[in-house]
Amino acid sequence: MKAVALTRYLPIDDPESLLDVTLPDPTPTGRDLLVRVRAVAVNPVDTKVRSPKDKIEPSPRVLGWDAAGVVEAVGPDVTLFKAGDEVYYAGDITRPGCNSELHLIDERIVGKKPRSLGWAEAAAFPLTTLTAWECFHDRLGIDPAGAHAGRSLLIIGGGGGVGSIGIQIAKLWGLQVIATASRPESQAWCRELGADHVIDHRKPLTEELSALGIKTVDYIANFVDTAAYWDTMADLIRPQGRIVSIVETKTPVNVTRLQGKSAGFIFEMMFTRAMFRTDDMQEQHAILDAVADHIDAGRIRGTLRDKLGTINAENLRRAHAQLESGHTAGKIALEGWG
């Protein structure tokens, strides 16, 4: 099968940072699906894993954690899918990624592909969708049925991949959404997606919110930089409010800033369920199916902004470079094999 892989961890402008390779076809066992990949999307995790380091892989390593395709075959213990089913999923960072023509994936973290979407549009959803849903429901405790409607949520980084779907999920659940974005096109994108307010994260957020008559918020979701916004988040979170972040911190933060408010902080990592084979691993299957229904009913719109051609090393290098520029709104995807 065709695949795009790496053996060395190099800057993305190096033509050997990602390579076109041919690998053996995999065989499904257990609860695995063998998926013929039709489209993939690219996320910051791809660039972080690929980032330069002094390491050489003994065999080609395939990246990629967003895909849509058709089930080619199933393992003997599979119960949720059958050959011929159209699916979409994010994957498992402990296993080979989806930048290959054929890919093995545990059925418990796979959803039915939205019927109303093309392959690239569907591939743009899973990782960011699971991340945002888990941030809001599993980490912040927000009820998808609307029990917390009217409460306020500050999304730091509203224009990116997670923010783009996060705004829509939060509005679907009845929240008041304040999103941050700096560039005019990113601000317009956030408004298109339904944000009630859009503020500039290059300016002091306390002042930006104060201008809206908002002093504190019920929830904060940080999709940009944990340490850089730590003190600001501590100031803006209401007493007994909750903060979630998807970004690791490389510098210490003063957690006692939250103590007086009895405010909570928690990390979200979309790969946790698959990495640790948690008892509730199949929740990701349920989330993806629920979101597919919302998409097909017209309640959630696509977040794909750039389609960079077919799946090959050259186009994936372009996608990585675009993400590393820090000026990407929405998602980037590739479709077909070339």
C-alpha positions in Angstrom: 0.0 0.0 0.0 1.0 3.6 -0.5 1.8 5.7 2.6 3.5 8.9 3.7 6.0 8.4 6.5 9.2 9.6 8.1 12.4 8.0 9.3 14.0 11.2 10.6 12.5 14.2 12.5 13.4 17.2 10.3 12.2 20.7 9.6 9.3 20.7 7.3 11.2 22.6 4.5 13.5 19.5 4.2 12.2 17.3 1.4 13.0 14.2 3.5 10.9 15.3 6.4 8.0 13.3 4.9 8.5 10.7 2.3 6.3 8.6 -0.1 6.8 5.0 0.8 5.3 1.5 0.1 4.4 -0.6 3.1 2.9 -4.1 3.5 -0.9 -4.3 3.7 -2.1 -4.7 7.3 -4.5 -7.5 8.5 -7.3 -6.8 11.0 -7.5 -8.8 14.3 -9.6 -8.5 17.4 -11.8 -5.4 17.3 -9.9 -3.7 14.5 -11.4 -2.4 11.2 -9.2 -2.3 8.1 -10.2 1.0 6.5 -9.4 2.1 2.9 -8.6 5.7 3.6 -10.2 8.2 1.2 -9.2 11.4 2.8 -7.2 12.7 5.8 -6.9 16.0 7.7 -3.9 17.5 9.4 -3.7 18.8 13.0 -1.1 20.5 15.2 -0.4 17.0 16.8 1.0 16.0 13.4 3.5 18.8 13.4 4.4 18.3 17.1 5.1 14.6 16.6 7.1 15.4 13.4 9.1 18.3 14.9 12.9 18.1 14.7 14.6 15.8 17.3 17.7 13.7 17.4 16.1 10.4 16.6 16.0 7.9 13.7 13.2 5.4 13.2 14.3 1.9 12.3 11.3 1.6 10.0 9.1 4.2 8.4 6.7 5.8 10.8 3.3 6.9 9.5 1.6 9.9 11.1 -1.9 11.2 10.7 -4.9 11.3 13.1 -8.0 12.2 11.1 -9.5 10.1 8.4 -12.5 9.1 6.4 -12.9 6.0 4.4 -14.6 2.7 3.7 -14.3 -0.5 5.9 -12.5 -3.1 3.8 -12.4 -5.9 6.3 -13.1 -6.5 10.0 -11.4 -8.4 12.8 -13.2 -11.4 14.4 -14.5 -9.5 17.4 -16.0 -6.5 15.6 -19.7 -5.9 16.3 -20.3 -2.2 15.3 -19.3 -2.2 11.6 -19.2 -4.4 8.6 -17.3 -4.3 5.3 -18.5 -1.5 3.0 -19.5 0.9 5.8 -18.4 4.5 5.4 -16.6 5.8 8.5 -14.7 8.7 10.0 -12.3 8.8 13.0 -9.3 10.4 14.7 -7.3 7.4 15.8 -4.8 6.3 18.4 -1.5 8.0 18.8 0.1 4.8 20.1 -0.4 3.1 16.7 0.5 3.9 13.1 -1.4 6.9 11.8 -3.8 7.1 8.9 -1.6 8.6 6.2 -1.7 5.3 4.4 -4.1 3.7 1.8 -5.1 1.0 4.3 -5.3 1.6 8.1 -6.1 -0.4 11.2 -8.3 1.2 13.8 -10.2 0.0 16.8 -14.0 0.1 16.1 -14.7 1.7 19.5 -13.2 5.0 18.5 -14.8 5.1 15.0 -18.1 6.7 13.9 -20.4 6.4 10.9 -19.4 9.0 8.3 -22.0 11.9 7.9 -24.0 11.1 4.8 -24.2 14.7 3.8 -20.4 15.2 3.6 -17.7 14.4 1.1 -14.6 12.5 2.1 -12.4 15.5 2.8 -15.1 17.4 4.6 -15.8 14.4 6.9 -12.1 13.8 7.6 -11.8 17.4 8.9 -14.1 16.6 11.8 -13.1 13.8 14.2 -10.0 14.9 16.2 -11.2 18.4 16.8 -14.8 17.3 17.4 -13.8 14.7 20.0 -11.5 17.2 21.7 -14.1 19.9 21.9 -16.9 17.6 23.1 -14.7 16.0 25.7 -13.5 19.4 26.9 -17.0 20.6 27.4 -18.8 17.5 28.6 -16.3 15.2 30.1 -14.0 17.8 31.6 -16.1 20.9 32.3 -19.3 18.9 33.1 -21.5 20.8 30.6 -24.8 19.0 29.8 -25.3 18.3 26.0 -29.1 18.3 26.6 -29.0 22.0 27.6 -29.2 21.9 31.4 -26.5 24.6 31.5 -28.0 26.8 28.8 -27.3 30.5 29.3 -24.0 30.0 31.1 -20.9 31.7 29.6 -18.0 30.0 27.9 -14.8 31.8 26.9 -13.0 30.0 24.1 -9.4 31.1 23.8 -8.4 30.3 20.2 -11.8 30.3 18.5 -10.6 30.4 14.9 -8.5 27.2 15.0 -9.6 23.7 14.3 -10.9 22.9 17.8 -12.3 26.3 18.3 -14.2 26.2 15.0 -16.2 23.1 16.1 -16.2 24.1 19.7 -18.1 27.3 19.0 -20.8 25.2 17.3 -21.1 22.5 19.9 -21.3 25.1 22.7 -24.0 27.0 20.9 -25.9 23.8 20.2 -25.9 23.2 24.0 -27.2 26.7 24.7 -24.1 28.4 26.0 -23.2 32.1 25.6 -19.9 31.9 23.7 -17.1 34.5 23.8 -14.4 33.5 21.3 -11.0 35.0 20.8 -9.4 35.7 17.4 -6.9 38.3 16.3 -7.0 38.6 12.5 -10.1 40.1 10.8 -10.8 37.0 8.8 -10.5 34.8 11.9 -12.9 37.0 13.8 -15.4 36.9 10.9 -15.1 33.1 10.8 -15.9 32.9 14.5 -19.0 35.0 14.0 -20.1 32.9 11.1 -19.9 29.8 13.3 -22.2 31.4 15.9 -20.0 33.1 18.6 -22.0 35.7 20.5 -18.9 37.9 21.0 -15.5 37.9 19.4 -12.6 39.6 21.2 -8.9 40.1 20.3 -6.5 37.8 22.2 -3.6 40.1 21.4 -5.2 42.6 23.8 -5.8 42.2 27.6 -8.8 39.8 27.7 -10.0 41.3 31.0 -10.3 44.7 29.3 -11.9 43.2 26.2 -14.5 41.4 28.3 -15.1 44.4 30.5 -16.0 46.4 27.4 -18.7 43.9 26.9 -19.9 44.3 30.4 -18.6 40.9 31.4 -16.3 40.5 34.5 -16.2 36.7 34.9 -17.2 33.7 32.9 -18.6 30.3 34.0 -16.2 28.2 31.9 -12.9 28.7 30.0 -11.6 26.5 27.2 -8.0 27.3 26.3 -7.0 26.0 22.9 -3.9 28.2 22.5 -1.4 28.5 25.4 -1.9 27.5 29.0 1.0 29.3 30.7 0.6 32.6 28.7 -3.1 32.9 29.7 -2.9 31.4 33.2 -3.1 34.6 35.3 -5.8 36.0 33.0 -7.8 32.8 33.3 -7.5 32.9 37.1 -8.8 36.5 37.0 -11.7 35.8 34.6 -13.1 32.5 35.9 -16.1 32.9 38.2 -16.0 31.5 41.8 -16.5 27.7 41.5 -16.0 27.9 37.7 -14.0 25.5 35.6 -11.1 25.8 33.2 -9.9 23.2 30.6 -6.8 23.3 28.4 -5.5 21.1 25.6 -2.1 22.7 25.6 0.8 21.4 27.8 2.7 24.0 29.8 6.5 24.2 29.5 6.8 26.7 32.4 5.4 26.4 36.0 2.0 28.0 36.7 0.7 29.1 40.1 -2.3 26.8 40.7 -3.0 28.5 44.0 -4.4 31.4 42.0 -7.5 29.3 41.7 -7.8 28.3 45.3 -9.7 31.3 46.6 -12.3 30.8 44.0 -12.5 27.1 44.5 -12.1 27.0 40.7 -11.2 23.8 38.9 -8.5 23.2 36.2 -8.2 20.1 34.1 -6.4 19.0 31.0 -8.0 17.3 28.0 -6.2 14.9 25.6 -8.3 13.3 23.0 -6.0 10.2 22.8 -6.4 9.3 26.5 -9.2 6.8 26.0 -7.4 4.9 23.3 -3.9 5.1 25.0 -5.1 3.6 28.2 -8.0 1.4 26.8 -10.3 3.0 29.3 -13.6 1.3 30.2 -15.5 4.0 28.5 -13.4 3.9 25.3 -16.5 3.4 23.2 -17.8 6.9 24.2 -15.8 8.2 21.2 -17.8 6.0 18.9 -21.0 7.4 20.4 -19.8 11.1 20.2 -18.9 10.7 16.5 -22.2 9.1 15.7 -24.1 11.9 17.6 -22.1 14.6 15.7 -22.8 12.9 12.4 -26.5 13.1 13.1 -26.2 16.8 14.0 -24.2 17.4 10.7 -26.8 15.6 8.6 -29.6 17.5 10.2 -27.9 20.8 9.4 -27.2 21.8 13.0 -23.4 21.7 12.6 -21.5 23.0 9.6 -18.2 21.9 8.1 -14.9 23.4 9.3 -12.8 22.5 6.3 -11.1 25.7 4.9 -8.3 24.3 2.7 -8.1 21.3 0.5 -4.5 20.8 -0.6 -4.9 18.1 -3.3 -4.2 14.4 -3.1 -2.5 12.5 -0.3 1.3 12.5 -0.9 4.4 13.6 0.8 4.7 16.9 -1.0 1.1 18.0 -0.2 1.4 16.9 3.4 4.6 18.9 3.8 2.6 21.9 2.5 -0.1 21.2 5.1 2.4 20.9 7.9 4.1 24.2 6.9 0.7 26.0 6.8 -0.1 24.8 10.3 3.3 25.8 11.6 2.8 29.3 10.2 0.2 29.9 13.0 -2.2 31.5 10.6 -4.7 28.7 9.9 -8.5 29.1 10.4 -10.5 25.9 10.3 -9.1 22.6 9.0 -6.8 21.4 6.2 -7.5 18.2 4.4 -6.3 16.0 1.5 -8.3 13.6 -0.6 -7.4 10.6 -2.8 -4.0 9.2 -3.5 -1.6 10.8 -5.9 
